[in-house]
């Protein structure tokens, strides 16, 4: 939500969806229509203490990644500048 501009509130979209993968895994997707990330930012997204925000410690995504991977899952991010970001969490059922 922080990545979506207030002046475009009528066009902003935050979509959270869940489904089961063909292999039976739980998939959670979070997609926004925010500013997106440049490749150099995206490549460091899960790096502890990396942030582009002055009021952030840069620990949210690294901690989330650590939790998901400790459960045997994956957390990935896709982003295009000016188009938004898609975060996908995949967790095994067992």
BELZITA-V875695 format. One record per residue. PHI is phi in whole degrees, 0 to 359 (NA if undefined). OMEGA is omega in degrees with one decimal (none if undefined). Layout:
phi & omega
PHI & OMEGA
PHI & OMEGA
//
This chain:
phi & omega
NA & 179.9
297 & -177.6
275 & -178.3
258 & -176.2
287 & 178.1
299 & -177.5
292 & 176.9
248 & -174.2
307 & -178.7
292 & -179.6
258 & -178.0
295 & 179.4
221 & 171.0
236 & -175.9
246 & 174.5
240 & -179.6
222 & 177.0
227 & 173.2
199 & 177.0
256 & 178.6
287 & 176.3
302 & 179.1
269 & 177.0
88 & 178.9
281 & 173.7
274 & -179.8
239 & 175.9
241 & 178.6
240 & 175.1
235 & -176.3
232 & 177.1
231 & 176.1
251 & -178.9
283 & -175.0
286 & -178.0
73 & -178.6
232 & 173.4
288 & -178.8
306 & -178.7
291 & 175.0
282 & -179.8
302 & -178.1
292 & -179.2
250 & -171.9
305 & -176.4
262 & 178.8
277 & 179.9
303 & 176.9
71 & 174.1
276 & 178.4
208 & 173.1
250 & -177.1
249 & -178.1
288 & -177.4
254 & -177.5
232 & 175.3
269 & -179.8
75 & -178.2
246 & -176.7
300 & -178.1
288 & 175.9
299 & 178.5
293 & 177.4
300 & 179.3
299 & 179.7
297 & 179.3
296 & -177.4
298 & -178.8
291 & 176.9
293 & 177.0
269 & 179.1
86 & -178.0
256 & 177.0
230 & 174.2
228 & 179.5
230 & -179.1
228 & 173.3
233 & -177.8
205 & 174.3
228 & 178.4
306 & 179.4
83 & -176.1
243 & -179.3
120 & -173.2
224 & 174.0
236 & 174.4
253 & 179.8
238 & 175.9
250 & 177.5
237 & -177.7
234 & 175.8
289 & -178.8
279 & -176.8
270 & none
//
